[in-house]
Amino acid sequence: MAKLILLRHGQSLWNAANKFTGWVDIPLSEQGRAEATIASCKLKNNKYHVDVCFTSMLFRAMETAVICLTECDEICGGKTPIIKHDATDEDWHGWDKYEGSQDEELPIYPCSALDERYYGELQGLNKTQTAEKYGKEKVHEWRRSFSVPPPGGESLEDTMKRALPFFQDRILTHLKHGDNVLVAAHGNSLRSIIMSLDNLNPEEVTQLELATGVPIVYDVDESGKATNKIILK
């Protein structure tokens, strides 16, 4: 049975500073890199291996994926992780012409569908100071409501509308074929996927907390149904 490993990126520098991050491309903090390393060790100790990886386009997710896959060689089964850039992006100078080797390499696919939700006008603002300015109830609504977006940003529902179709079209296809998949992404894009896997309603998913750097492992059968869930705390 295939394994789906969901991993929220390690702590970023703006997580540590208590700022709204969204699409601002912030790297991991020292603690965040350590969390990704620990996640790798947890997967190794539980004898999990990965066949293919998906991340968002944001560096903190890609950084987490690379650390997790390379800290313990056993996770990749001796293969070399390679980031597969979009062949339609002219800025990659033809790097996509390299076909690769399925026997020697593990593909990492970055995709904007897995990006964190866009926090609009809140991006870069301190969360405590924002609550003082707009009121705790309003900021809580922006952060935790399923359908109410922050000013100029995305709601969790908006994020789900891009993340879930990508999961169903791209990621689930690999799982149905028996591939073990690592998805290194963000709190809200992962909530969107978990909402579907766990059959959560909008109220339940807004209460879902995902710790940074903690792997969540699902067993997925040939029909694409999740049959078991383990959190590697």
QUIDA-V95499 format. One record per pair of residues at least 4 apart in sequence whose ideal C-beta (glycine too) atoms are under 7 Angstrom apart, sorted by the first residue. I is the first residue (numbers start at 1). J is the second residue. Records with the same first field share a line. If there is no record, write none. Layout:
I->J / J
This chain:
1->219 / 220 / 221
2->175 / 178 / 179 / 180 / 220
3->48 / 180 / 217 / 219
4->175 / 181 / 218 / 220
5->43 / 48 / 50 / 181 / 182 / 183 / 215 / 217
6->183 / 190 / 193 / 216
7->39 / 64 / 68 / 182 / 183 / 184 / 215
8->186 / 187 / 190 / 210 / 211 / 212 / 213
9->28 / 32 / 60 / 61 / 64 / 184 / 186 / 212
10->28 / 32 / 33 / 35 / 36 / 64 / 212 / 213
11->15 / 16 / 28 / 29 / 31 / 32 / 35 / 212
12->21 / 26 / 27 / 28 / 29 / 32 / 60
13->17 / 26 / 27 / 29
14->19 / 21 / 26
15->212
16->29 / 31
18->126 / 127 / 128
19->124 / 125 / 126 / 127
20->119 / 122 / 123 / 124 / 125 / 127
21->26 / 116 / 123
22->116 / 117 / 118 / 119 / 123 / 153
23->115 / 116 / 118 / 123
24->123 / 124
25->58 / 59
26->60
27->59 / 60 / 63
28->32 / 33 / 36 / 60 / 63 / 64
30->34
31->35
32->36 / 212
33->37 / 67
34->38
35->39 / 212 / 213
36->40 / 64 / 67 / 68 / 213
37->41 / 67 / 71
38->42 / 213
39->43 / 68 / 213 / 215
40->44 / 67 / 68 / 71 / 72 / 75
41->45 / 71 / 72
42->46 / 215 / 232
43->48 / 75 / 215
44->72 / 74 / 75
46->232
48->75 / 217
49->74 / 75 / 77 / 180
50->69 / 75 / 76 / 106 / 180 / 182
51->106 / 179 / 180 / 181
52->106 / 107 / 174 / 179 / 181
53->65 / 69 / 81 / 106 / 108 / 182 / 184
54->109 / 111 / 114 / 171 / 181 / 183
55->61 / 62 / 65 / 108 / 110 / 114 / 184 / 185
56->61 / 110 / 111 / 112 / 114 / 115 / 116 / 185 / 186 / 189
57->110 / 111 / 112 / 115
58->115 / 116
59->63
60->64
61->65 / 184 / 185 / 186
62->66 / 110
63->67
64->68 / 184
65->69 / 108 / 182 / 184
66->70 / 81
67->71
68->182 / 184
69->75 / 76 / 81 / 106
70->81
73->78
76->81 / 106
79->104 / 105 / 106
80->104 / 105 / 106
81->106 / 108
82->100 / 105 / 107 / 108
83->108 / 110
84->107 / 108 / 109
85->89 / 92 / 95 / 96
87->96
92->96
100->105
101->105
111->166
113->162 / 163 / 166
114->163 / 166 / 185 / 189
115->186 / 189
116->186 / 188 / 189
117->153 / 154 / 156 / 158 / 159 / 188
118->153 / 154
119->123 / 150 / 153
120->149 / 150 / 151 / 152 / 153
121->150 / 151 / 152
122->130 / 150 / 151 / 153
125->129 / 130
126->130
127->131
128->132
129->133
130->134 / 139
131->135 / 136 / 139
134->138 / 139
135->139
136->140
137->141
138->142
139->143
140->144
141->145 / 148
142->148 / 150
144->206
145->155 / 206
146->155 / 156 / 157 / 202 / 205 / 206
147->155 / 157
148->155
149->153 / 154 / 155 / 158
154->158 / 159
156->160 / 188 / 191 / 206
157->161
159->163 / 188 / 189 / 192
160->164 / 192 / 195
162->166
163->167 / 189 / 192 / 193
164->168 / 192 / 193 / 196
165->169
166->170
167->171 / 172 / 193
168->172
169->173
171->175 / 181 / 183
172->176 / 224
173->177
174->179 / 181
175->179 / 181 / 220 / 224
176->222 / 224
185->189 / 190
186->190
187->191 / 210
188->192
190->194 / 210
191->195 / 205 / 208 / 210
193->197
194->198 / 208
195->200 / 205
197->218 / 226
200->204 / 205 / 208
202->206
214->231 / 232 / 233
215->232
216->229 / 231
217->230 / 232
218->226 / 228 / 229
219->226 / 227 / 228
220->224 / 225 / 226
221->225 / 227
